[in-house]
Amino acid sequence: MSKRKNVLLIVVDQWRGDTLPMLGHPVVKTPNIASLAAEGVTFARHYTQAVPCGPARASLLTGLYMMNHRAVQNTIPLDARHSNVAKEARKKGYDPAIVGYTTTTPDPREVAAEDPRFKVLGDLMDGWRPVGSWGLKMEAYFSWVAANGYKLPDNPWDIWLPQDLAPGEIGATRKPSRIPAELSDTVWFTDRGLDYIRGANNKPWFLHLGYWRPHPPFAAPAPYHDMFDPADCPPPLRAASAEEEAKQHPMLRFYLDSVKRKSFFENGEGLGADMDEGEVRQMRASYYGLMEEIDVHLGRVFQHLKDSGQWDDTLIILTCDHGEQLGDHHLLGKLGYFDQSFHIPMIVRDPDASANGTRGQIVRQFTESVDLMPTVLEWIGQECPRACDGHSLLPFLRDGGAPDNWRREVHYEFDFRNVFYSKPEAPLGLTMDQCALAVVQDESWKYVHFAALPPLLFDLKNDPGQFHNLAEDPAHAVTVRDYAQRMLNWRLTHAERTLTGYAATPEGLMLRL
């Protein structure tokens, strides 16, 4: 590589796509991210291919739709035969490094059953060199906290409990977390990333800089805990009651009846669906505070790149694995079929002079997380594998417009089977392999197809909040049919195709791309 071409891939966790100042959010400021967007391009309609973390990150880093990589839930193994952006970048001479995690379970056909990675939520995807990994159970971070003089409780996770809780005080709170800001996980990830960049010795580098936040528990360290007044935070978008919301669909009822607060607040009790508006606003204030903390520390990274003369040699991408319901539709977490779980941030700054004409632009065409891999590979000059389902975003960055035949709709999936975490099968009367849905969504309509439950259809022009299911209305039968056909066309077009372009001929093996 004659010219230094660095890649900084920033991946945050559980950051909603609508929570960006350049897209009009009324509360979040994130000035450093806003400055990055002013020098890059913001993709306003960017969607993950799946939830939760494991399948979302599998799609993000392999460029494959979930129907092709089939790592459909956290802890479900990723097929070892799939390539990913790190493996492909190695072919170009990079040694891709990672700070953070990918929530990847290894292929059990490739490693021993006694491998300790089968006892945790997920480890690192092949191809990445860890330079700041949590460890299998966050032990690297907890050891750093202890080494810096903080006495860890018997349960290290209790460092994220709010300070000075009164007896019986539960749920969302304005109190800060116990861990001080200087010892937060956000600081730890940032420091590891800066250590790696400083040690690159002017060689081209590729860093996946991951952050755990604004992932729950929703308790921010001081001063970020009190940065926003809950009264200023947007109210939840939801029906008048959880019971009214549940009438929309059997799967929605299941989650409203089963998602517990304790997964989001270390001291929470009861159902997320029962949170009142004041609690939701407080939760959002904490969530936004965690975002602002990340922004402060990304500012440290950006400033170092500028001070060291690397800013104009570095492709910077900021994105996320998935979104967060945050009380909308009476839900918490990343699940179901609503946009809040699947709409994610995507900001790309291309330092090349050919991108000068697009700086600060907002792209409103549909883009997907599978587009990341072909974008990075094209930028570093590496051919993208034929199996990849995404398309490079560089034309948006350098030409200022959508390529010919760019997608006019977005697709995403959710597999809600019970392997370890949830138990939807019995309440819904489904087999494990029937616990799946897929979405096709365009400017006008959103169609949700279930393997063995009734479909959903939303008129996005007249019902952007997606409260009124029209799938059973005879007046919309043709629309249901048309969008079901679109989904079938999509699945047929994107069926796994690693070898489908090859053919044996009298002259030998040929390949048609």
N, C-alpha and C positions, 0 to 999 in steps of 0.2 A: 504494500500500500504506500504509494508515493506521497500522498497528502494525508495528513492526520484527519481522520473522520471518526469522531467519537459518537457513541449512542448512549443517551441517558433515557431510560424507560422508567418513568415514575408510575407506580401502581398503588393507589390507595384502596382502602377496603370499605365497602358499604356506603359510598358517597353518591347521593342522588344526582342525576343529571340536571335537574332543574335548580340545583343549589349552587349557582354560579352568578357572580355579580354582572358579568357581561351578558347574561341571558335574562336580566331583570329581576333577580331575587331581591326582595325588599330589605333584607337584614344582613346577609353574608357579605363581607367586604373583600377578604383574601387579596390584599393589594399586590402581593408578589405573583400570585397566579394571574391576576388581572393584567399585570405588566407582561407576563409571558404571553397571554392571549393577544395583547396589543402588538406583539412582534411575531405572532404566529397566526394560526387559523383555528377557530373554534367550530367544532362540529355539533350543531345544536340538536340534531336528531340522531344521536349515537346510541346504539342498543347492544347490551350483552346478549349472547346466544342462549344463556341458561343461568339458572340459580340452583343451589347456593355456590359457595366459594370454589369447591373442587371442579365441578363441571364448567363453571364460568371461566376459571383460569386455564382449564384444559383447552377451551375454544380460543381464548385470547392468545395463548402461546403456541398452539399447533395450527391455527388457522382453519380448524375443522368445526363444522356444525356438530352439535351434540349427537345427532343421529348417526354420525360417522365415527366420532371418537368413543362414544358409549361409556365414558366415565360419568355416569348419570347422577350420582350423588356423592357427597363427601364420603371418603373411605372406600369408594369403589375404584378398583385399579384402572390405570391407564394402560392400554395396549402398548407394549414396548416397541412395536413395529412403526408407530407413528413418529414422524419427525416433529421438530419444533423450531422456533426462531433461533434458539441458541445453537442447536446442532447444525443448522444451516449456516449460521454466521461463522462457525468454526471452519467451514470450508473456504471461507474468505480470509482466514488468518486471524480472526478474533478469538479471544479467550473469555467468553461472556461470564461475568461475575454477578452474583446475586446477594443483595441484602434483603432479608425478609423470608418469604415462603411462597410456595406454589400450591400447597394443599394437595399434593399428589401422592397416591398410593401406588407402589410399584406393581408390576405385572407378576403375579404369583407363579407363572410358568418360567420366570427367569431367575427368581431368587428363592432361597429356602423358606419354608413355612415358619421357621423359628425367627426370622428376621424381625428385629424390634420395631421396624417401621409398620408392621401390621398391628401394633398395639396402640397407635396414636391416630389422631385425626388426619394427618397427612404430612409428607416430607417434601423434598425438593425434586423437581422434574429433572430427568437426565439432560445433560448438556451444559448445565450451569455449574460454575465453580463457586462454592459458598465462601463469602468473605464477611458475612454478618448475619448468619442464620440464627434464629431463635434457639435452635436445638429442638429435639423431638418434643419436649415438654416445657419450652420457654426457659430452660435451665441456663442458657447463656445470658439472657437478659437478667434473670433473677440473681445470678452470680455477680454480674456487674453492679447491680443495685447494692448488694451486700458489700462488695469490695469498696464502694463509695461511702460506707459508714451507716447505711440504713439498715436497721434491725428488721429482718423479715419476720412476719408472723408465721405460726405453724403452717397455715395455709397461705402460700405466697400470693395467691390471687386476691387475698384480702387487702392488698395495697391499693386496690381500686375501689374499695368501699369508701363512701363519703366520711369526712371527718365528723367527730363529735355527734354521732347519731343519738337522738333521745330514745328511751325505751319505747318500743312499738312503732318507731318512725320507719316507714317503708316506702319503696317506690321512688319516683322522680323527686329530686331535691336540688336546691340551689347551692348546697354545701359542696366544697371542693373535695376531690379525692384525697386519700391519705398520702399518696406518693407526691413529693414536691415536684414542681415543674422541671427542675434541673435534672431529675432522675426519671423522667417519663420515658415510656417506650418510644415516643416520637424523637426525643433527643438521642436515644441509643441508636436507632436506625440511622438518623442523620449523621452522627459521628462516625459510624462504621462506613457509610457511603463516602464521606469526606476523606477518611483514612485511605480508602481504596483509590480515589481519584488522585490524591497527593502522591501515592506510591506507584502511579502508572509510568513515571519516568519518561514522559513525552512520547510514549508509544500509544497508538490508537487503542482505545478502550471501549468496552461495551458493559454498561452497568444497569442491572435491574434493581432499582431502588424502591423497595416496598415499604409500606406503612400499614400498621394494624388499624389505625384510626381513619374515620370516626366510628369504627366498629364498636358495638357494646362491650363492656358496660358503659352506659351513658352517664359518666361522672368525669368531669374535666378537672385537671389540677388548677390551683390558683396561679395566675389571675384569670385564666380562661373560663373558669366556672361562672364568673359573674360578668362576663363581657356583654351579655345581651339580657335585656329585660324580657321575661316571658310574655308580658303583655304586648310587646312589639312583634312577637313571633307569629307567623301565619297560623290561623286555626286549622284543625284537620278538615280535610275534604271527606265527608262521610254522610251516610244516611242518618235519620233522626235517632235511630237506636241500632244496636248490634242485631237485634231480632229482625228488624226491618231489612238490614243489610243481608242477613242470612237467607232471605227469601230468594235472592238472585240465583243461587246455585248450590247443590249439595256439597261440593268441595269447599266452597266459601264457608258454609255453615260448619263444616268439620274444623277448619282452622280457627274460626271465631270461638268455637267451643273448646279449643285445645291449646292455643298459644299462651304460655305463661309469662308473666312479667319478670320472673326471676332470671330469665335468660338475658334480660336487658338492663336490669338494675340488680346489683349483687344482693340486695336486701329486699327485693320485690316479692310480693305475694299476690295471688289471684290471677285473673285473666287479663291479658292486654286489652281485650275488647271492652272491659269495664272501666278503662281510664276515662276520667272526665276531661273536659276541655282544658282546665287549668293544668292538670298533670301533663297532658300532651304538649302544651306550650312550654312547660318547664323542661320536658324531655328534649324538645327542639332547641331550646336555649343551650343546653349542655352539648347537644350534637353540633351546633354551629360553633360553640367554643372549641371543641376538638378540631374542627376544620381550621379555625384561625390559628391554632397551635401549629398544625402542619404547615400552614402558609408561612409563619414566622421562620420555621426551620428550612423550608425550601428557599427562602430568601438567603439564608447562609450558603446554601449550595450554589445558587445562581451567582451570588457575589463572588464566591471563590472562582467560579469559571471565568468571570469577567476579569478579576484581578490577576489570574494566571494566564490570561490570553487564550483561553479555550472556548469562550462563548461562541465565537464565530466558526469553530471547528466541530460543533456538537449539535447533532439532531436531538431535540428534546421532545419527548412525548409524555403527556400526563393523561392517565386514564384510570379506570377502576374495574373491579371484578363484577360488581352488581350494585343495585340500589338498596333502598330501605323504605318500607311502608310508612314508618314514623307516625302511626296513628291514622293515616288515611284509610278509609273503608273499615275502620275499627281494627286494623291489623298492625302487628309489629313484625319486623324481620323482612326477609327476602323469600317470597313464595308466591304461588298462585299465578295470576295472569295480568295483574294491573301494571300500568306503565311505571309506577313508583319503584317497583322491584327491578325493572329491566332497563330503564332509561339511565344512562351513565355519562360521565364527562368524557370528552376527548378534545385535547388541545395539542396541536403539533406546531413546533417552531423549527422550520428548515433554515439553516444558516446560509444556504446557497443564495447567491445574488439573484438567481432566477426566480426566487420566491419573494423578492422585494415588492412586487406589485400586488401581492395578496395579503400583506401584513395587516392584522387587525380585522380581517374579514370573518364573517359568521356564515358558515355553510348550512343550508337548510335541507339539502338532500339527505335521504336516509343512508346512514352508514352503520357498520356492525363491527363487533369486536374481532371477528375473523379477518378484518381488513388490516389489522396491525402488522401481522407477519409479512404479507407482501409489500407493505409500505416500507418497513425497515430493510427488507432484503433488496428491494429496488434501489433504495438510497445508498446502500453499501456496495451495490453492483453484483449481487449474488442472485442467481436464478432461483425462482420460487418453485417448489415442488408442484407437480401437476395435481396432486391430491388436494391442495389448498382450496378452500371454499371462498376465500375473500378476494378483494381487489385492492390494488395499491391506491392510496390517497394522494400520491404525489401530483397527479394532474390538477387536483384542487389547489394545491400549494403553489404550483408553478404556472399553471395556465389560467387559473381563476374561474374555471367553469367545470361543469360535470363532463366526464368523458361520454362519448356516444354510448347509448344503450345502458346508461347507469341504472341501477335498480330503482324502481318506483314504489317499492314496498319493503317492509322489514319483517324478518321471521325470528322467532325465538321459541324455546321449549322449556318445559318443566316436568321433570320426572319425580313423582311424589311417593315412590314405593317405600315399603318398610324393609330396610335391611338392618338398621340399627336405631335410628332416631325416632321417627314418627310411626304411627300405627293407623294409617288411613284405610287399609284394606277391609277390615271387618265392618266399621261403621258405614262404608260406602258400598259394600257388597262387591268388591273387586278382587281379582287375583293381583299378585305383585306386578306382573307384566302389563296389566291393564291400567296401572297408575301413571298415566302419561297424558300430557296435553301439548298442543302446538298452536302457535299464533301466527296469523298473517295480518298485517296492518299497513294501511296506506293513508293517504290524506283524508279519506272519507269514511272508511269502515275498518272495524277491527273484528276479526272472526277467530274464535277460540274453538278448536276441535279437540275432543277428548276421545281416548281409545274406547271407552265403554261408559261414558256419561253424556248427558245432553250437551249440545253445543251452545255457544254464546255468540251473539252478534250485537255490536254497538255502533250507533250512528255518531261518529266523532264530530260531525259538523254541529249537530243539535244536542248532543249529549257528551261533551268532552270529558266529563267526570266519570263516565261509564257506569251509570246507575240503572239503565233501562235495557234489559235483554230483549232483543227483537227476534231472536232465532225461532220462536214458536209462533210468531205472527204470520199468518198466511200471506199477508201483503208483501212480506220480505223473503218468501220462499226462493225466489229466483236469485236474490243476492246471496243467500246462504249457499245455494248450489254453486254459484259462480266462484265464491271465495273458497269453498271446499275444493273445487277443481283447481284453483290457483295453488293451493297448498299441495295437492297431489302432483301438479306440474313441477313445483319447487323440489319436492322430495325426489322425483324421478330424475330431474336435471342434476341434482347434487348427490346422488347416490355415490358411494365410495368408488373412486376411479383411478387409483394409483397405477394400475396396469392396463386400464381399458383402452389406452391409446396405442398400445403395442400390438403387433401382429407378426406371426411367422409367415414368410413368403418364400417362393423359390430362390430369391436372391438373399435370403436371410432375414434377420429381425429388422423390422421397420417401426418407427415411432411417428405418429401424427398427433401434434398438439392441438 
